[in-house]
């Protein structure tokens, strides 16, 4: 009986889920999103929805409801669409590198600023990012759930705000 318990314990340790085990696709994908932003002190959450695309390392975020807007986030910065042109946003507080690392579940980059706990299976996993250092003043934690694609991204802010994005109809753009 002790040998069986030891074997099961070793098997459990050996089968711990690693990000490299996931068949997660984070580039050349697109789909729909619905976002719920619960702001501390407000009775009703703010809801929005739209479409997204991640292609060539850039995130294209098109909010369709309640107000149409388009953002592009990439290595060169954050841009807003104005007519046919992309205008660089002046929001210097936004950390595009961290945001892109979260959207790609880039463990190498994220592990510098977060402790990462991964659970579940390769088809239904959950990653919890607990901030280190100064980021503890911004985030309580970030929870990402998914399978082949990210399905849910929940950001729990230190100020009590919660942003939850649910992704659906996600498809590969490679085809």
N, C-alpha and C positions, 0 to 999 in steps of 0.2 A: 504494500500500500504506500509506504514512504517513497519507494522507487518510482511508482506511478505519479505521485504528487510532484516529485522532483523533476521527472520527465515533462510533465505538463507545465511546470513553472519555466523550465528551460525553453520549451516550445513557445510559450507565451512571449518570452524575451526575444527569442529568435525571430518571431513573426511580427515584431513591433513595426508599425507602419511608418515608412519614410516618404518624404515628398518625392524622391526618385522612383518610388513604387507606383506613383499615380500616373495614369495615362491622361494627364490634364493637358488640354489644348488651350493656350492663352494668346495665340497670335493667329491672324487671318480668320477671325470669327466675327459674327455679327448676330444681333437678335434684338429683343425688346427688353425694356426694364420698367419696373414700377418702383418708385421711391417714396418712402414714408419718413418724414422728418418730424420727430417729436421734440419740441423745444421746451425746455424747462420753464415752467411758469405759464404756458399757454394750454388752454383746455383741449383744443383740437389740433391734431397733427396736420402738417402741410403735405399734400400728396402731389406727385408729378409722375409722368410717364413719357416714354419715348422709345427711341431706338439707339443702339450703340454699334460701333464697329471697332475692332482692334486690328490694325493692319500695318505692317512695316514698323512695329514698335510704337505706333501712335494710337491713341484712343480718341475716337470721334464720338461725341456725346450729343445727341439731338433730342432736346426736350420738346415734346409735341403738346402736352397738356400740363398745367393750365395756360402757360405762355410759351410760345415757340422761341427756342434759342439753340444755338449750336456752339459747341466748344471743341477744340482740338488740343490734346495734351500730348506733348512729345519731348524729346531731348532738348529741343530749342525753346521750350517754354509752353505757356498756356495762351491760346489764341481764341478769340471770339469771331464768329462770322458776322460780317456787316456787308450785306448785298452779296457780291461775288468775291469779296476780299476777306482774308483772315487778318485780324488786327490783334497785335500782341497785347495781352492783358497786363495791367500795371500792378496786379495783386502780388506783392512781393512776399506775403506771408504764406502763400501756398507752396508746399514742398512737392514739386512735380516728380522728383526722383523717388521719394517715398511712396507717393500715390501710384506711380507706374509699377514699382516693386510689389505693392499690394495687389494691383490688378493682375500681375503676372505670377503671383506667389513666388517671387524671386527670393528664395531662402538665403542665398549668399548675401544679398544686399540687406534683407530684412533682419537677419540675425545680428547685425551690428547694432540695431536699435530696439529689437524686440526679442523676448524669449518666446519660442514657438512650441506649442503643444499640438500634436497631430493625433487624431483618433479616428476610428472607424475602419472602413475597408477601401480598396481602390475605387470601388463603384459608389460609395456613399461615405465621404470623409468630412471631417471638421477640423479646421485649424484655428487655434486661438492664439492671438498675438498679444502678449503682455509687454507694455512699453518699458524701456529702461531709461534711466537718467531723466533729462529734461522733458522727454516726451510724456512722462507720467503727468505733467501739468496740462497736457492736451487730451490724452486718451486714458480711459480706464482699461479698455481692451478693444480688440478688433476680432470679430469672428467671421470666418469665411467657410462656407459649406458648399460641397459640390460632388461631382462625379467626374465625367469626362470634361465638363465645363463647370465654372463657378456658377452656383445656383443662387446663393445668398451672400451678401456682404453687409455685415452689421457693424457700425462704428459707434461705440459707447464712449462719449466724450467725458472728460473730467468734470465739466460743468453740468452734467446731467442730461444733455441732449443726446438723442439716439437717432441715427440715420440708418435705415434699412433699405437696401436695394435688392429686389428679387428679379432675377434674370430668367427669361423664358424664350422659347422658339429660337434657341441658339443653334446656329449652323456654321459649318466650316465654309469659308470663302474660297478655299483652294479648289473646289470642284467646279 
